[in-house]
């Protein structure tokens, strides 16, 4: 009997100690300043986080009323009604793995974050969010509405963003004094790869009524060096008054290339 009790104690005591260690890590690591530090570590040096209504649950859950990312003091994106679930086993290994979900007005955002000593992995998906509710678009000079669906994957400082915007109603943009007729398009989709402070616009296509477009180039240190190619169909060229305003960018009949060289304000 005594041997059986000893055997049980050898099993039970380590389990209790592990539980106490995990609980200690939960209390020590998962606090509002620490969470803010972690999120800031996943963003660029110019982007800071603000949190409101932070609550830490008993069973490795976190909730926030609002989380706002700001660049140079202006809002980039605001996520509300956020719930976070942290895997406690990773805390014991001095790692963090968490899943989260929230809202961008009527849109949904969800993702997974995994952090250890030498690797930061972040996967985020955005579904059915209106671009007018995401400050980032206004900061890069795009005004209007449109339904955004996007997928982001970042590992350390490298990753990619796949996105699509449907039912867009955009305003003419102005970049460094050049009027860019993005109002011609109601559908945008593309892929952007990120490597450190360089974003490569690999494949961004735009589609409107009898007009097509493509954006290529790079954004480095917040400085955009892009080209917008416009390709209206022959039957529609006379119907676009705006094309007469960009005559100097016509390379050949039905083909325009507009340079977009500007510093982004974030």
Secondary structure, DSSP 8 states (H G I E B T S, - for coil): -HHHHHHHHHHHHHHHHHHHHHHHHHHHH-SHHHHHHHHHHHS-TTEEEEEES-EE-TTSEEEEEEEEEEETTEEEEEEEEEEEEE-HHHHHTT-EEEEEEEEETTEEEEEEEEE-SS-EEEEEEEEEEEGGG-HHHHHTT--EEEEEEEEEEEETTEEEEEEEEEEEEE--EEETTEEE-GGGEEEEEEEEEEETTEEEEEEEEEEETTEEEEEEEEEETTEEEEEEEEEE-GGGGGG-HHHHHTGGGEEETTEEEEEEEEE---
